[in-house]
Amino acid sequence: MRLFFSYLTKSFFGIWVTTVFGFLVLIGLLDSLANAGDILADGGGFIDTFKYMGLRAPVIFDRIFVFTIVVAILLTFVKLIRQHELVALLGFGISVPKQLLLMTPVVLATAFTSITIIDYTIAPAVRALQSWGIGEYKVKNITEENPLWLEDKGRIVRASQRIDYNTLGELEFFTRTETGDVDSIMWADRATFEGDNWTLEGIKTLDIKDADGERRIAKTEINPRLWETRQDPKSIARLAADPRDLSMSEMRNFSKRGNSGSKPRFAYTFWQTHRITRPLAAWVLLLVAVPLMQKTGRQDTGDKALIIGLGMGFLFLILDGAMATFAASGGMAVPVAIAIPIVLYAIIGTWLCLKAESL
């Protein structure tokens, strides 16, 4: 059993590393070509293309790593089928359940390693892309259509523009009473972070306390003003980022009541739970893939089973993506959205295992 375990582990891991590298290079090249205009717009060159690919790699890896595990499992068994090693395994009494038992440690270890790498690399990479303001991060940044709202020392702040990493534009500050009524409004054309503070410029203030319908005119301030806040460009980047592009500690923080970022707190709860459960999702896909690949005929190459397995993997991603859309928008409870694809594929995998054992 040790020899079989060692052989399957080495085969799977070697194939998985090659698969991940191939996917990252292919998708990274296509992504960089799609954004070549932005990369070259500011005088960027060949090196900037590789810089962009490197920064995008953690984001791409986060989206594809479960599927790469499925591909690696299927290709491992294609190798066993074509070299007639699967027949030998079955001849030594290594049935489908035992094959699952042998493959489980390396699959789970790969999944846990993947989410650890993602957790440490994705947030800094996304902040660097936000600072660069390239590709989709022009849209995913702070814009008039996608403003940033935050609560700061009792005031509600709305930012409608991010001029660069250290500069916000088109800000509104709403000061409220204890009952929630708006006392005054302040507008600022821009806020620039220098040293440890934000400096507000182009300021107008309007006091509406006890106005009772009276018409009042906003006052223009000539001199800049300091904005005393705990926010800095790094925290603003976290607030503006998509929930799934954060580390789990940041997701956990934003999922607490009163700490939400650019999305409602249930969106952060979903993506945190989603990332934690990826090893379980990988194991469930292993449960489906192994019985599918039990092809021991003399002429079997595993090609048909490989295509079916890839199709099952794509269907899982589509179903998981649909559940993510519903849960992140508040249309479905987080536990239900996480459980539906995993439970469904667990049932399919169990049925396939029982069927394979009965043959």
N, C-alpha and C positions, 0 to 999 in steps of 0.2 A: 504493500500500500504506500509506503514512503516513497518508493521509486516512482510509482504512478503519480503521486501527489507532486513530487518535485518536477517531473516531466511536464505535467499539465500546467503547473504554475509558471515555469520558465517559458513554455510555449505561449500561454496567454499573455504574459507580461510583455514579451518581445513583440508580439503582434499588436498589442494595445499601444505601446509607445510609438511604433511605426505608423499606426492608424491615426493617432492624435497629431503627430508631426505632419502627416500628409493633409489632414483636414485643415489644420491651422494655416499651413502654407497656401493651400488652394483657396480657402475662403478669404484669407488675409490678402492675397494677390487680387482677387476679384473685388474685394472691398476697397483696396487702395486704388485700383483702376477706376472704380466708380467715383472716387473722391479726388482723383488726380488734379482736377482743376483747382480745388481748395488747397491741396498740398503745394502746388506750384505758384499759387496766387501771390504769396508774399515772398517770392524769390527762393522758395524751397527747391531742393534738388533731389538727387538720387538717395542721399542719406536720409532725408526727411521721409521718404517713402517707407524705408525700413523702420524708422522711428514710429511712424503711424502704425505699421503692422505690429510692432512690439507692444505699443500701448493698447491696441485693440485685441491682442491675443488673449488676455484674461477674460474679456467680455465674450469673445467667441467661444472660448473654452467652457465658460459657464453655460452657454446655450447648447453645446453639443456633447459634453463629456458623457452623459448617460447613453447617448446613441453610440458613441465610440466604444463603450463597454459592450453593448449589444453586438456591434460589428466584430469586435475582438473575440467574443465568445463563439460566434458563428464561424469565423475564419479558423479558429482553433479546431473546431470539430470538422470543418472541411478538410483541414490538413490530416486529421486522424482518419477520415473516411478514405481519402485518396491514397494514403500510405498503408491502408488496410490495418491500421492500428486500433481502430474502434472494434473490429472483430476480435482482436487479441484481448482488448479490455473486457469485452463481454465474455470471452472464453475463460478468463481468469475470475469470473464472477463479479466483475465491476458493473453492476446494473445501473439503471437510471438514477435511483436514489443515492447510490454510492458515488456516481459521477457528480451529482449535485453536491454531495458532501465534500468531495475533493476540490471542486471548483469554488465553493462558497468562500473560503478564507481569502483567496487572491482577489475575487470580485469585490468583496466587502472592503478589503484593504485598499484596493484601487479607488473605490468610491470615496472612502473617508480621506484618503490622501488628496483626491481631487478637490473636495469641498474645502479642505484646509488650505490648499494652494490658492483657490479662488478667494477665500475669505481674507487672505493676507495681501493679495495682489490687485483685486478688482477695484477697490475704492481709490487707492492712489492713482491707478491708471486712468480711471474715469475723471478724477479731478484734474489730471494733466491734460486730458482731452478737452475738458471744459475750459481750462485756461487757454488752450490753443484755439478753441472755438471753431472746430473743423467738422465737416460732414454733418451727421445727424445731431451733433452737440450744439449746432446753431439753433436748431428747433427745440431741443430738449433743455436748452438753457432758459433763462428768465426773459420772457418776451411779453408784449401786450396781450397776446392771445393766451399765454401761459404764465401769468404773473405769480410772484412769490408772496404769500401772506405769512406773517409771523406775529407772535405776541412778544412784546419787549417792554418790560417794566410797566405793565399795565396799559400800554398803548398797542393798538393794532397798526402794523406797518405793512404797506403794499409797495412792492418794487416791480416795475414794468419793463425794466431794461437792464441788461448786463453789458456795459460798454467794454470792459475787459475784466480780468480776474480780480483786480483790486478796485474796480469802479462799478457802482450801481447807478442807474439813471431812472428818472421819473418816479420819485418816491412820494408816498403819501403817509402821513402820521395822524392817526385818530386818537385823541385823548378822551377817555371816558370817565364818567362818574361811577360811584359805587353801584348804582342801579343799572349801569350799562349804557346810559345816554351819552351821546357824543358832546363833549365840552368845546373842543376846538379841533381845527384841522390845520396841518402844516404840509406844504408842498416843497419839495426840493428837486432841483434839476438834476443834481448828481451828488453822490456820496463817494469820496475817495479815501481809501485806507492807506494811511502813512504812519509809520512807526507802530504805535499800539492803539491808534484811534481813527475813527471815521470823521472826515470833515465834510459838512454839508454846504453846498453852494446853490445860489439861485433860489433863495428861500422866500416863501410867501406864507403868511399865517392868517387864519380867520377864526375869530372868537365868536362862537355861536351860543355861549352860555346865556340863558335867560333872554334869548332873542325874541321869543314869542311872536315870530312872524316878521320881526323888524328886519329890513334889508341892511346888510353890512358889507363893507368892502374889505377884501384881503389886503393886509399890509405887506409891503415888500421890504426885506431886510438886505442892506447893502453888504454887510460884513458876513463872512462865513461863520458857521457855528459848529462846535464839536457835537457829535452824536455819541453819547455815552451808552454803550451797549456791551454785552458779553459776546456778541457776534463778531466774527472775523471772516476773511475770505474763505478760509477752510471750512468753517461751519456753514457759511452760505452755500458753498459747493455741496455739502452734505444735504442741506435742506432742498436744494434744487434738483438733486439727482433722482433718477428712478429708484424706487425702493429696492429692486433686485440688484442694483449696481452698488449696494453698500455692503459693508461687513456685517456679520450677524450681531455684533455688539451694538453697532449703529442702528440696525433694524430693531433690536430689542429696546433701545432707548426711545426711538420714535414711536414705537407701538404703545408706550405708556400714555395714559391720559394726560393731556396738556402739553405733550412734547412732539406732536405730529409735525411732519415736514411738509413737502409739496403735495402729498397725498394723505387721505384719511388714515388713521392709525391701523385700521383693520388690513389695509394693503401691506403695511410693514409686517404685521403679524402673519399674514399669508406667506410672504416671501421668506421670512425667517423659518417658518414651519416647513415650507417647500424645500429649502436647502437642507435642513436637518434630515428630512425623510428620503433624500436621494439614494443613500445606500440601500434602504428598503426597496425603493423602486428598481434599483439595479438588480437586487436579488430576485425580485418577482419576475423580471425579464429573463434572468438566468433560468428560473423555473419553467418559463415558456420555451426558451431556446433549446435546452438540452434534449427534451423528448422529441422536439421537431427534427433534430439532427441524427436520429438513430437509423441511419441508412447503411445496411451491411451487405447489400447485393454486390455481386462480382463487378457489374458495370456501373454501380453508383458512384457519382462524383460529388454529390452533395450540392450541386448547383441549384436544383429546384427547391430544396429545403432552405438553401441560403436566401433565395429570392423571397420565399414565404416568410422567413425570419426577419429579413429587412423590412418587408411590408408590415409585419406585426410591430416592429420597432417604430416605424413611421406613424402607424395608427396610434400607438401609445403617446407619442409626442403631440399628435394633433389633439387627442382627447385631453391630455394634460394641459395643453395650451388653452383649450376652450374653457376648462375648469378654472384655470388661472385668470382668464379674462373676467369670468363671472365673479369669482371671489374677490379679486382686486378692485372691482367696481362696486362691491357691496351687494351683488345680486345673489350670492350664495354663501352659506356659512363656511368658514375656513376648514373645519374638520371634514365636512362633507366633500368639499372640492378636492381636498388632498386624498381622501379615501376612495373616491369613485374609481379612478383609473387603476389604483393599486389593488383594490379588492377585486375588480373585474378581471384583471390579468392574473391575479392569484388563483381565481376560480378556473380560468382557462388553463393555466399552467398545471394545476392539480389534476384536472380532467385529462390533459395530454399525458401526464406522468402515469396515471392509472391505466390509460389506454395502451401506452408503450409497454407497461409491465404485463398486461394481459395477452400481448401478442406472443 
